[in-house]
């Protein structure tokens, strides 16, 4: 975790950070329940580590302008 995660979580790996989040939510009273469930998760072929999804900003473009550009070329 980077400094953006906050002082409590900065420098932790994702598994330790998740445990700490659960502890903190319990202390503050924000956690209703924890449910274990299984789901398919991607793993790296070479090192077999879990591939975490990376949230990225979505972007859009106007298709009309692309269509006009294509007709010009």
mmCIF file of the N, C-alpha and C atoms, coordinates in Angstrom:
data_MODEL
# 
_entry.id   MODEL 
# 
loop_
_atom_site.group_PDB 
_atom_site.id 
_atom_site.type_symbol 
_atom_site.label_atom_id 
_atom_site.label_alt_id 
_atom_site.label_comp_id 
_atom_site.label_asym_id 
_atom_site.label_entity_id 
_atom_site.label_seq_id 
_atom_site.pdbx_PDB_ins_code 
_atom_site.Cartn_x 
_atom_site.Cartn_y 
_atom_site.Cartn_z 
_atom_site.occupancy 
_atom_site.B_iso_or_equiv 
_atom_site.pdbx_formal_charge 
_atom_site.auth_seq_id 
_atom_site.auth_comp_id 
_atom_site.auth_asym_id 
_atom_site.auth_atom_id 
_atom_site.pdbx_PDB_model_num 
ATOM 1   N N  . UNK A 1 1  ? 0.840   -1.168  0.000   1.00 0.00 ? 1  UNK A N  1 
ATOM 2   C CA . UNK A 1 1  ? 0.000   0.000   0.000   1.00 0.00 ? 1  UNK A CA 1 
ATOM 3   C C  . UNK A 1 1  ? 0.892   1.241   0.000   1.00 0.00 ? 1  UNK A C  1 
ATOM 4   N N  . UNK A 1 2  ? 0.434   2.260   -0.692  1.00 0.00 ? 2  UNK A N  1 
ATOM 5   C CA . UNK A 1 2  ? 1.185   3.513   -0.739  1.00 0.00 ? 2  UNK A CA 1 
ATOM 6   C C  . UNK A 1 2  ? 0.697   4.450   0.365   1.00 0.00 ? 2  UNK A C  1 
ATOM 7   N N  . UNK A 1 3  ? 1.290   5.623   0.431   1.00 0.00 ? 3  UNK A N  1 
ATOM 8   C CA . UNK A 1 3  ? 0.882   6.625   1.414   1.00 0.00 ? 3  UNK A CA 1 
ATOM 9   C C  . UNK A 1 3  ? -0.563  7.068   1.185   1.00 0.00 ? 3  UNK A C  1 
ATOM 10  N N  . UNK A 1 4  ? -1.053  6.923   -0.040  1.00 0.00 ? 4  UNK A N  1 
ATOM 11  C CA . UNK A 1 4  ? -2.440  7.300   -0.355  1.00 0.00 ? 4  UNK A CA 1 
ATOM 12  C C  . UNK A 1 4  ? -3.446  6.462   0.426   1.00 0.00 ? 4  UNK A C  1 
ATOM 13  N N  . UNK A 1 5  ? -3.046  5.279   0.876   1.00 0.00 ? 5  UNK A N  1 
ATOM 14  C CA . UNK A 1 5  ? -3.927  4.406   1.645   1.00 0.00 ? 5  UNK A CA 1 
ATOM 15  C C  . UNK A 1 5  ? -4.110  4.895   3.075   1.00 0.00 ? 5  UNK A C  1 
ATOM 16  N N  . UNK A 1 6  ? -3.278  5.819   3.494   1.00 0.00 ? 6  UNK A N  1 
ATOM 17  C CA . UNK A 1 6  ? -3.367  6.343   4.858   1.00 0.00 ? 6  UNK A CA 1 
ATOM 18  C C  . UNK A 1 6  ? -2.231  5.820   5.717   1.00 0.00 ? 6  UNK A C  1 
ATOM 19  N N  . UNK A 1 7  ? -1.998  6.502   6.800   1.00 0.00 ? 7  UNK A N  1 
ATOM 20  C CA . UNK A 1 7  ? -0.864  6.170   7.670   1.00 0.00 ? 7  UNK A CA 1 
ATOM 21  C C  . UNK A 1 7  ? -0.985  4.767   8.264   1.00 0.00 ? 7  UNK A C  1 
ATOM 22  N N  . UNK A 1 8  ? -2.207  4.314   8.532   1.00 0.00 ? 8  UNK A N  1 
ATOM 23  C CA . UNK A 1 8  ? -2.399  2.994   9.129   1.00 0.00 ? 8  UNK A CA 1 
ATOM 24  C C  . UNK A 1 8  ? -2.037  1.859   8.181   1.00 0.00 ? 8  UNK A C  1 
ATOM 25  N N  . UNK A 1 9  ? -2.121  2.108   6.871   1.00 0.00 ? 9  UNK A N  1 
ATOM 26  C CA . UNK A 1 9  ? -1.968  1.035   5.898   1.00 0.00 ? 9  UNK A CA 1 
ATOM 27  C C  . UNK A 1 9  ? -0.747  1.183   4.994   1.00 0.00 ? 9  UNK A C  1 
ATOM 28  N N  . UNK A 1 10 ? -0.102  2.326   4.997   1.00 0.00 ? 10 UNK A N  1 
ATOM 29  C CA . UNK A 1 10 ? 1.053   2.567   4.129   1.00 0.00 ? 10 UNK A CA 1 
ATOM 30  C C  . UNK A 1 10 ? 2.155   1.561   4.417   1.00 0.00 ? 10 UNK A C  1 
ATOM 31  N N  . UNK A 1 11 ? 2.709   0.968   3.360   1.00 0.00 ? 11 UNK A N  1 
ATOM 32  C CA . UNK A 1 11 ? 3.806   0.024   3.506   1.00 0.00 ? 11 UNK A CA 1 
ATOM 33  C C  . UNK A 1 11 ? 3.388   -1.419  3.710   1.00 0.00 ? 11 UNK A C  1 
ATOM 34  N N  . UNK A 1 12 ? 2.113   -1.668  3.929   1.00 0.00 ? 12 UNK A N  1 
ATOM 35  C CA . UNK A 1 12 ? 1.646   -3.038  4.125   1.00 0.00 ? 12 UNK A CA 1 
ATOM 36  C C  . UNK A 1 12 ? 1.382   -3.712  2.785   1.00 0.00 ? 12 UNK A C  1 
ATOM 37  N N  . UNK A 1 13 ? 1.508   -5.045  2.745   1.00 0.00 ? 13 UNK A N  1 
ATOM 38  C CA . UNK A 1 13 ? 1.088   -5.743  1.539   1.00 0.00 ? 13 UNK A CA 1 
ATOM 39  C C  . UNK A 1 13 ? -0.434  -5.866  1.574   1.00 0.00 ? 13 UNK A C  1 
ATOM 40  N N  . UNK A 1 14 ? -1.032  -6.255  0.463   1.00 0.00 ? 14 UNK A N  1 
ATOM 41  C CA . UNK A 1 14 ? -2.495  -6.226  0.346   1.00 0.00 ? 14 UNK A CA 1 
ATOM 42  C C  . UNK A 1 14 ? -3.207  -7.141  1.334   1.00 0.00 ? 14 UNK A C  1 
ATOM 43  N N  . UNK A 1 15 ? -2.595  -8.273  1.687   1.00 0.00 ? 15 UNK A N  1 
ATOM 44  C CA . UNK A 1 15 ? -3.248  -9.203  2.605   1.00 0.00 ? 15 UNK A CA 1 
ATOM 45  C C  . UNK A 1 15 ? -3.274  -8.650  4.035   1.00 0.00 ? 15 UNK A C  1 
ATOM 46  N N  . UNK A 1 16 ? -2.155  -8.114  4.470   1.00 0.00 ? 16 UNK A N  1 
ATOM 47  C CA . UNK A 1 16 ? -2.100  -7.508  5.808   1.00 0.00 ? 16 UNK A CA 1 
ATOM 48  C C  . UNK A 1 16 ? -3.005  -6.282  5.879   1.00 0.00 ? 16 UNK A C  1 
ATOM 49  N N  . UNK A 1 17 ? -3.046  -5.504  4.799   1.00 0.00 ? 17 UNK A N  1 
ATOM 50  C CA . UNK A 1 17 ? -3.898  -4.312  4.775   1.00 0.00 ? 17 UNK A CA 1 
ATOM 51  C C  . UNK A 1 17 ? -5.371  -4.706  4.879   1.00 0.00 ? 17 UNK A C  1 
ATOM 52  N N  . UNK A 1 18 ? -5.763  -5.763  4.201   1.00 0.00 ? 18 UNK A N  1 
ATOM 53  C CA . UNK A 1 18 ? -7.162  -6.220  4.277   1.00 0.00 ? 18 UNK A CA 1 
ATOM 54  C C  . UNK A 1 18 ? -7.531  -6.629  5.699   1.00 0.00 ? 18 UNK A C  1 
ATOM 55  N N  . UNK A 1 19 ? -6.624  -7.344  6.368   1.00 0.00 ? 19 UNK A N  1 
ATOM 56  C CA . UNK A 1 19 ? -6.882  -7.738  7.764   1.00 0.00 ? 19 UNK A CA 1 
ATOM 57  C C  . UNK A 1 19 ? -7.029  -6.508  8.654   1.00 0.00 ? 19 UNK A C  1 
ATOM 58  N N  . UNK A 1 20 ? -6.166  -5.528  8.430   1.00 0.00 ? 20 UNK A N  1 
ATOM 59  C CA . UNK A 1 20 ? -6.206  -4.305  9.239   1.00 0.00 ? 20 UNK A CA 1 
ATOM 60  C C  . UNK A 1 20 ? -7.474  -3.492  8.983   1.00 0.00 ? 20 UNK A C  1 
ATOM 61  N N  . UNK A 1 21 ? -7.947  -3.486  7.742   1.00 0.00 ? 21 UNK A N  1 
ATOM 62  C CA . UNK A 1 21 ? -9.193  -2.791  7.411   1.00 0.00 ? 21 UNK A CA 1 
ATOM 63  C C  . UNK A 1 21 ? -10.354 -3.427  8.174   1.00 0.00 ? 21 UNK A C  1 
ATOM 64  N N  . UNK A 1 22 ? -10.398 -4.747  8.202   1.00 0.00 ? 22 UNK A N  1 
ATOM 65  C CA . UNK A 1 22 ? -11.466 -5.448  8.927   1.00 0.00 ? 22 UNK A CA 1 
ATOM 66  C C  . UNK A 1 22 ? -11.404 -5.104  10.415  1.00 0.00 ? 22 UNK A C  1 
ATOM 67  N N  . UNK A 1 23 ? -10.208 -5.128  10.988  1.00 0.00 ? 23 UNK A N  1 
ATOM 68  C CA . UNK A 1 23 ? -10.050 -4.772  12.403  1.00 0.00 ? 23 UNK A CA 1 
ATOM 69  C C  . UNK A 1 23 ? -10.526 -3.352  12.675  1.00 0.00 ? 23 UNK A C  1 
ATOM 70  N N  . UNK A 1 24 ? -10.137 -2.431  11.819  1.00 0.00 ? 24 UNK A N  1 
ATOM 71  C CA . UNK A 1 24 ? -10.504 -1.028  12.011  1.00 0.00 ? 24 UNK A CA 1 
ATOM 72  C C  . UNK A 1 24 ? -12.013 -0.832  11.873  1.00 0.00 ? 24 UNK A C  1 
ATOM 73  N N  . UNK A 1 25 ? -12.619 -1.470  10.881  1.00 0.00 ? 25 UNK A N  1 
ATOM 74  C CA . UNK A 1 25 ? -14.070 -1.363  10.703  1.00 0.00 ? 25 UNK A CA 1 
ATOM 75  C C  . UNK A 1 25 ? -14.813 -1.932  11.906  1.00 0.00 ? 25 UNK A C  1 
ATOM 76  N N  . UNK A 1 26 ? -14.305 -3.020  12.478  1.00 0.00 ? 26 UNK A N  1 
ATOM 77  C CA . UNK A 1 26 ? -14.938 -3.606  13.675  1.00 0.00 ? 26 UNK A CA 1 
ATOM 78  C C  . UNK A 1 26 ? -14.870 -2.635  14.853  1.00 0.00 ? 26 UNK A C  1 
ATOM 79  N N  . UNK A 1 27 ? -13.688 -2.025  15.055  1.00 0.00 ? 27 UNK A N  1 
ATOM 80  C CA . UNK A 1 27 ? -13.523 -1.075  16.161  1.00 0.00 ? 27 UNK A CA 1 
ATOM 81  C C  . UNK A 1 27 ? -14.464 0.108   16.039  1.00 0.00 ? 27 UNK A C  1 
ATOM 82  N N  . UNK A 1 28 ? -14.646 0.603   14.823  1.00 0.00 ? 28 UNK A N  1 
ATOM 83  C CA . UNK A 1 28 ? -15.467 1.796   14.594  1.00 0.00 ? 28 UNK A CA 1 
ATOM 84  C C  . UNK A 1 28 ? -16.952 1.451   14.517  1.00 0.00 ? 28 UNK A C  1 
ATOM 85  N N  . UNK A 1 29 ? -17.266 0.164   14.338  1.00 0.00 ? 29 UNK A N  1 
ATOM 86  C CA . UNK A 1 29 ? -18.663 -0.261  14.255  1.00 0.00 ? 29 UNK A CA 1 
ATOM 87  C C  . UNK A 1 29 ? -19.247 -0.177  12.859  1.00 0.00 ? 29 UNK A C  1 
ATOM 88  N N  . UNK A 1 30 ? -18.400 -0.225  11.845  1.00 0.00 ? 30 UNK A N  1 
ATOM 89  C CA . UNK A 1 30 ? -18.871 -0.125  10.468  1.00 0.00 ? 30 UNK A CA 1 
ATOM 90  C C  . UNK A 1 30 ? -19.030 -1.484  9.778   1.00 0.00 ? 30 UNK A C  1 
ATOM 91  N N  . UNK A 1 31 ? -18.598 -2.564  10.433  1.00 0.00 ? 31 UNK A N  1 
ATOM 92  C CA . UNK A 1 31 ? -18.638 -3.880  9.811   1.00 0.00 ? 31 UNK A CA 1 
ATOM 93  C C  . UNK A 1 31 ? -19.842 -4.660  10.309  1.00 0.00 ? 31 UNK A C  1 
ATOM 94  N N  . UNK A 1 32 ? -20.692 -5.044  9.385   1.00 0.00 ? 32 UNK A N  1 
ATOM 95  C CA . UNK A 1 32 ? -21.876 -5.825  9.745   1.00 0.00 ? 32 UNK A CA 1 
ATOM 96  C C  . UNK A 1 32 ? -21.538 -7.301  9.857   1.00 0.00 ? 32 UNK A C  1 
ATOM 97  N N  . UNK A 1 33 ? -20.847 -7.860  8.839   1.00 0.00 ? 33 UNK A N  1 
ATOM 98  C CA . UNK A 1 33 ? -20.464 -9.269  8.879   1.00 0.00 ? 33 UNK A CA 1 
ATOM 99  C C  . UNK A 1 33 ? -19.383 -9.529  7.840   1.00 0.00 ? 33 UNK A C  1 
ATOM 100 N N  . UNK A 1 34 ? -18.693 -10.641 8.010   1.00 0.00 ? 34 UNK A N  1 
ATOM 101 C CA . UNK A 1 34 ? -17.679 -11.082 7.064   1.00 0.00 ? 34 UNK A CA 1 
ATOM 102 C C  . UNK A 1 34 ? -18.115 -12.448 6.557   1.00 0.00 ? 34 UNK A C  1 
ATOM 103 N N  . UNK A 1 35 ? -18.163 -12.580 5.251   1.00 0.00 ? 35 UNK A N  1 
ATOM 104 C CA . UNK A 1 35 ? -18.585 -13.838 4.633   1.00 0.00 ? 35 UNK A CA 1 
ATOM 105 C C  . UNK A 1 35 ? -17.444 -14.363 3.768   1.00 0.00 ? 35 UNK A C  1 
ATOM 106 N N  . UNK A 1 36 ? -17.031 -15.606 4.008   1.00 0.00 ? 36 UNK A N  1 
ATOM 107 C CA . UNK A 1 36 ? -16.025 -16.240 3.156   1.00 0.00 ? 36 UNK A CA 1 
ATOM 108 C C  . UNK A 1 36 ? -16.719 -16.793 1.923   1.00 0.00 ? 36 UNK A C  1 
ATOM 109 N N  . UNK A 1 37 ? -16.137 -16.549 0.775   1.00 0.00 ? 37 UNK A N  1 
ATOM 110 C CA . UNK A 1 37 ? -16.666 -17.111 -0.460  1.00 0.00 ? 37 UNK A CA 1 
ATOM 111 C C  . UNK A 1 37 ? -15.520 -17.363 -1.421  1.00 0.00 ? 37 UNK A C  1 
ATOM 112 N N  . UNK A 1 38 ? -15.742 -18.270 -2.354  1.00 0.00 ? 38 UNK A N  1 
ATOM 113 C CA . UNK A 1 38 ? -14.721 -18.610 -3.329  1.00 0.00 ? 38 UNK A CA 1 
ATOM 114 C C  . UNK A 1 38 ? -15.112 -18.045 -4.683  1.00 0.00 ? 38 UNK A C  1 
ATOM 115 N N  . UNK A 1 39 ? -14.129 -17.580 -5.409  1.00 0.00 ? 39 UNK A N  1 
ATOM 116 C CA . UNK A 1 39 ? -14.359 -17.090 -6.758  1.00 0.00 ? 39 UNK A CA 1 
ATOM 117 C C  . UNK A 1 39 ? -13.092 -17.349 -7.568  1.00 0.00 ? 39 UNK A C  1 
ATOM 118 N N  . UNK A 1 40 ? -13.252 -17.402 -8.878  1.00 0.00 ? 40 UNK A N  1 
ATOM 119 C CA . UNK A 1 40 ? -12.078 -17.635 -9.713  1.00 0.00 ? 40 UNK A CA 1 
ATOM 120 C C  . UNK A 1 40 ? -11.254 -16.357 -9.757  1.00 0.00 ? 40 UNK A C  1 
ATOM 121 N N  . UNK A 1 41 ? -9.984  -16.521 -9.615  1.00 0.00 ? 41 UNK A N  1 
ATOM 122 C CA . UNK A 1 41 ? -9.103  -15.367 -9.586  1.00 0.00 ? 41 UNK A CA 1 
ATOM 123 C C  . UNK A 1 41 ? -7.914  -15.647 -10.504 1.00 0.00 ? 41 UNK A C  1 
ATOM 124 N N  . UNK A 1 42 ? -7.501  -14.641 -11.228 1.00 0.00 ? 42 UNK A N  1 
ATOM 125 C CA . UNK A 1 42 ? -6.399  -14.798 -12.169 1.00 0.00 ? 42 UNK A CA 1 
ATOM 126 C C  . UNK A 1 42 ? -5.067  -14.883 -11.429 1.00 0.00 ? 42 UNK A C  1 
ATOM 127 N N  . UNK A 1 43 ? -4.203  -15.754 -11.930 1.00 0.00 ? 43 UNK A N  1 
ATOM 128 C CA . UNK A 1 43 ? -2.860  -15.882 -11.366 1.00 0.00 ? 43 UNK A CA 1 
ATOM 129 C C  . UNK A 1 43 ? -1.845  -15.804 -12.492 1.00 0.00 ? 43 UNK A C  1 
ATOM 130 N N  . UNK A 1 44 ? -0.697  -15.265 -12.181 1.00 0.00 ? 44 UNK A N  1 
ATOM 131 C CA . UNK A 1 44 ? 0.392   -15.141 -13.137 1.00 0.00 ? 44 UNK A CA 1 
ATOM 132 C C  . UNK A 1 44 ? 0.894   -16.531 -13.518 1.00 0.00 ? 44 UNK A C  1 
ATOM 133 N N  . UNK A 1 45 ? 1.116   -16.759 -14.819 1.00 0.00 ? 45 UNK A N  1 
ATOM 134 C CA . UNK A 1 45 ? 1.601   -18.067 -15.259 1.00 0.00 ? 45 UNK A CA 1 
ATOM 135 C C  . UNK A 1 45 ? 2.989   -18.366 -14.751 1.00 0.00 ? 45 UNK A C  1 
ATOM 136 N N  . UNK A 1 46 ? 3.845   -17.353 -14.684 1.00 0.00 ? 46 UNK A N  1 
ATOM 137 C CA . UNK A 1 46 ? 5.237   -17.582 -14.292 1.00 0.00 ? 46 UNK A CA 1 
ATOM 138 C C  . UNK A 1 46 ? 5.418   -17.769 -12.798 1.00 0.00 ? 46 UNK A C  1 
ATOM 139 N N  . UNK A 1 47 ? 4.932   -16.792 -12.015 1.00 0.00 ? 47 UNK A N  1 
ATOM 140 C CA . UNK A 1 47 ? 5.226   -16.836 -10.574 1.00 0.00 ? 47 UNK A CA 1 
ATOM 141 C C  . UNK A 1 47 ? 4.032   -17.274 -9.720  1.00 0.00 ? 47 UNK A C  1 
ATOM 142 N N  . UNK A 1 48 ? 2.881   -17.481 -10.356 1.00 0.00 ? 48 UNK A N  1 
ATOM 143 C CA . UNK A 1 48 ? 1.660   -17.985 -9.676  1.00 0.00 ? 48 UNK A CA 1 
ATOM 144 C C  . UNK A 1 48 ? 1.110   -17.045 -8.604  1.00 0.00 ? 48 UNK A C  1 
ATOM 145 N N  . UNK A 1 49 ? 1.458   -15.752 -8.666  1.00 0.00 ? 49 UNK A N  1 
ATOM 146 C CA . UNK A 1 49 ? 0.891   -14.800 -7.718  1.00 0.00 ? 49 UNK A CA 1 
ATOM 147 C C  . UNK A 1 49 ? -0.457  -14.307 -8.247  1.00 0.00 ? 49 UNK A C  1 
ATOM 148 N N  . UNK A 1 50 ? -1.283  -13.803 -7.360  1.00 0.00 ? 50 UNK A N  1 
ATOM 149 C CA . UNK A 1 50 ? -2.600  -13.298 -7.718  1.00 0.00 ? 50 UNK A CA 1 
ATOM 150 C C  . UNK A 1 50 ? -2.456  -12.012 -8.521  1.00 0.00 ? 50 UNK A C  1 
ATOM 151 N N  . UNK A 1 51 ? -3.206  -11.917 -9.605  1.00 0.00 ? 51 UNK A N  1 
ATOM 152 C CA . UNK A 1 51 ? -3.201  -10.712 -10.424 1.00 0.00 ? 51 UNK A CA 1 
ATOM 153 C C  . UNK A 1 51 ? -4.332  -9.819  -9.927  1.00 0.00 ? 51 UNK A C  1 
ATOM 154 N N  . UNK A 1 52 ? -3.967  -8.719  -9.292  1.00 0.00 ? 52 UNK A N  1 
ATOM 155 C CA . UNK A 1 52 ? -4.961  -7.794  -8.744  1.00 0.00 ? 52 UNK A CA 1 
ATOM 156 C C  . UNK A 1 52 ? -5.479  -6.879  -9.853  1.00 0.00 ? 52 UNK A C  1 
ATOM 157 N N  . UNK A 1 53 ? -6.785  -6.648  -9.886  1.00 0.00 ? 53 UNK A N  1 
ATOM 158 C CA . UNK A 1 53 ? -7.294  -5.708  -10.880 1.00 0.00 ? 53 UNK A CA 1 
ATOM 159 C C  . UNK A 1 53 ? -6.842  -4.293  -10.567 1.00 0.00 ? 53 UNK A C  1 
ATOM 160 N N  . UNK A 1 54 ? -6.574  -3.526  -11.593 1.00 0.00 ? 54 UNK A N  1 
ATOM 161 C CA . UNK A 1 54 ? -6.140  -2.142  -11.434 1.00 0.00 ? 54 UNK A CA 1 
ATOM 162 C C  . UNK A 1 54 ? -7.258  -1.234  -11.915 1.00 0.00 ? 54 UNK A C  1 
ATOM 163 N N  . UNK A 1 55 ? -7.779  -0.434  -11.028 1.00 0.00 ? 55 UNK A N  1 
ATOM 164 C CA . UNK A 1 55 ? -8.854  0.483   -11.386 1.00 0.00 ? 55 UNK A CA 1 
ATOM 165 C C  . UNK A 1 55 ? -8.241  1.630   -12.164 1.00 0.00 ? 55 UNK A C  1 
ATOM 166 N N  . UNK A 1 56 ? -8.827  1.918   -13.308 1.00 0.00 ? 56 UNK A N  1 
ATOM 167 C CA . UNK A 1 56 ? -8.311  3.012   -14.117 1.00 0.00 ? 56 UNK A CA 1 
ATOM 168 C C  . UNK A 1 56 ? -9.450  3.957   -14.503 1.00 0.00 ? 56 UNK A C  1 
ATOM 169 N N  . UNK A 1 57 ? -9.067  5.146   -14.896 1.00 0.00 ? 57 UNK A N  1 
ATOM 170 C CA . UNK A 1 57 ? -10.039 6.136   -15.317 1.00 0.00 ? 57 UNK A CA 1 
ATOM 171 C C  . UNK A 1 57 ? -10.606 5.737   -16.672 1.00 0.00 ? 57 UNK A C  1 
ATOM 172 N N  . UNK A 1 58 ? -11.907 5.800   -16.819 1.00 0.00 ? 58 UNK A N  1 
ATOM 173 C CA . UNK A 1 58 ? -12.517 5.508   -18.106 1.00 0.00 ? 58 UNK A CA 1 
ATOM 174 C C  . UNK A 1 58 ? -12.442 6.728   -18.995 1.00 0.00 ? 58 UNK A C  1 
ATOM 175 N N  . UNK A 1 59 ? -12.363 6.499   -20.262 1.00 0.00 ? 59 UNK A N  1 
ATOM 176 C CA . UNK A 1 59 ? -12.358 7.609   -21.205 1.00 0.00 ? 59 UNK A CA 1 
ATOM 177 C C  . UNK A 1 59 ? -13.262 7.244   -22.369 1.00 0.00 ? 59 UNK A C  1 
ATOM 178 N N  . UNK A 1 60 ? -13.804 8.254   -22.990 1.00 0.00 ? 60 UNK A N  1 
ATOM 179 C CA . UNK A 1 60 ? -14.733 8.074   -24.099 1.00 0.00 ? 60 UNK A CA 1 
ATOM 180 C C  . UNK A 1 60 ? -14.347 9.021   -25.220 1.00 0.00 ? 60 UNK A C  1 
ATOM 181 N N  . UNK A 1 61 ? -14.728 8.675   -26.417 1.00 0.00 ? 61 UNK A N  1 
ATOM 182 C CA . UNK A 1 61 ? -14.512 9.590   -27.535 1.00 0.00 ? 61 UNK A CA 1 
ATOM 183 C C  . UNK A 1 61 ? -15.786 9.632   -28.376 1.00 0.00 ? 61 UNK A C  1 
ATOM 184 N N  . UNK A 1 62 ? -15.974 10.731  -29.046 1.00 0.00 ? 62 UNK A N  1 
ATOM 185 C CA . UNK A 1 62 ? -17.133 10.892  -29.907 1.00 0.00 ? 62 UNK A CA 1 
ATOM 186 C C  . UNK A 1 62 ? -16.882 10.133  -31.205 1.00 0.00 ? 62 UNK A C  1 
ATOM 187 N N  . UNK A 1 63 ? -17.744 9.206   -31.515 1.00 0.00 ? 63 UNK A N  1 
ATOM 188 C CA . UNK A 1 63 ? -17.549 8.366   -32.688 1.00 0.00 ? 63 UNK A CA 1 
ATOM 189 C C  . UNK A 1 63 ? -17.751 9.134   -33.988 1.00 0.00 ? 63 UNK A C  1 
ATOM 190 N N  . UNK A 1 64 ? -18.576 10.188  -33.940 1.00 0.00 ? 64 UNK A N  1 
ATOM 191 C CA . UNK A 1 64 ? -18.808 10.967  -35.160 1.00 0.00 ? 64 UNK A CA 1 
ATOM 192 C C  . UNK A 1 64 ? -17.488 11.542  -35.678 1.00 0.00 ? 64 UNK A C  1 
ATOM 193 N N  . UNK A 1 65 ? -16.688 12.082  -34.770 1.00 0.00 ? 65 UNK A N  1 
ATOM 194 C CA . UNK A 1 65 ? -15.420 12.687  -35.198 1.00 0.00 ? 65 UNK A CA 1 
ATOM 195 C C  . UNK A 1 65 ? -14.465 11.605  -35.738 1.00 0.00 ? 65 UNK A C  1 
ATOM 196 N N  . UNK A 1 66 ? -14.508 10.414  -35.164 1.00 0.00 ? 66 UNK A N  1 
ATOM 197 C CA . UNK A 1 66 ? -13.679 9.330   -35.683 1.00 0.00 ? 66 UNK A CA 1 
ATOM 198 C C  . UNK A 1 66 ? -14.143 8.911   -37.073 1.00 0.00 ? 66 UNK A C  1 
ATOM 199 N N  . UNK A 1 67 ? -15.449 8.866   -37.273 1.00 0.00 ? 67 UNK A N  1 
ATOM 200 C CA . UNK A 1 67 ? -16.005 8.474   -38.570 1.00 0.00 ? 67 UNK A CA 1 
ATOM 201 C C  . UNK A 1 67 ? -15.656 9.509   -39.625 1.00 0.00 ? 67 UNK A C  1 
ATOM 202 N N  . UNK A 1 68 ? -15.717 10.786  -39.262 1.00 0.00 ? 68 UNK A N  1 
ATOM 203 C CA . UNK A 1 68 ? -15.375 11.847  -40.217 1.00 0.00 ? 68 UNK A CA 1 
ATOM 204 C C  . UNK A 1 68 ? -13.905 11.756  -40.567 1.00 0.00 ? 68 UNK A C  1 
ATOM 205 N N  . UNK A 1 69 ? -13.032 11.545  -39.579 1.00 0.00 ? 69 UNK A N  1 
ATOM 206 C CA . UNK A 1 69 ? -11.595 11.422  -39.825 1.00 0.00 ? 69 UNK A CA 1 
ATOM 207 C C  . UNK A 1 69 ? -11.318 10.261  -40.756 1.00 0.00 ? 69 UNK A C  1 
ATOM 208 N N  . UNK A 1 70 ? -12.004 9.157   -40.563 1.00 0.00 ? 70 UNK A N  1 
ATOM 209 C CA . UNK A 1 70 ? -11.778 7.971   -41.387 1.00 0.00 ? 70 UNK A CA 1 
ATOM 210 C C  . UNK A 1 70 ? -12.180 8.238   -42.838 1.00 0.00 ? 70 UNK A C  1 
ATOM 211 N N  . UNK A 1 71 ? -13.272 8.982   -43.045 1.00 0.00 ? 71 UNK A N  1 
ATOM 212 C CA . UNK A 1 71 ? -13.718 9.267   -44.402 1.00 0.00 ? 71 UNK A CA 1 
ATOM 213 C C  . UNK A 1 71 ? -12.768 10.213  -45.113 1.00 0.00 ? 71 UNK A C  1 
ATOM 214 N N  . UNK A 1 72 ? -12.040 11.050  -44.356 1.00 0.00 ? 72 UNK A N  1 
ATOM 215 C CA . UNK A 1 72 ? -11.079 11.977  -44.955 1.00 0.00 ? 72 UNK A CA 1 
ATOM 216 C C  . UNK A 1 72 ? -9.835  11.220  -45.423 1.00 0.00 ? 72 UNK A C  1 
ATOM 217 N N  . UNK A 1 73 ? -9.407  10.244  -44.623 1.00 0.00 ? 73 UNK A N  1 
ATOM 218 C CA . UNK A 1 73 ? -8.172  9.499   -44.953 1.00 0.00 ? 73 UNK A CA 1 
ATOM 219 C C  . UNK A 1 73 ? -8.448  8.565   -46.058 1.00 0.00 ? 73 UNK A C  1 
# 
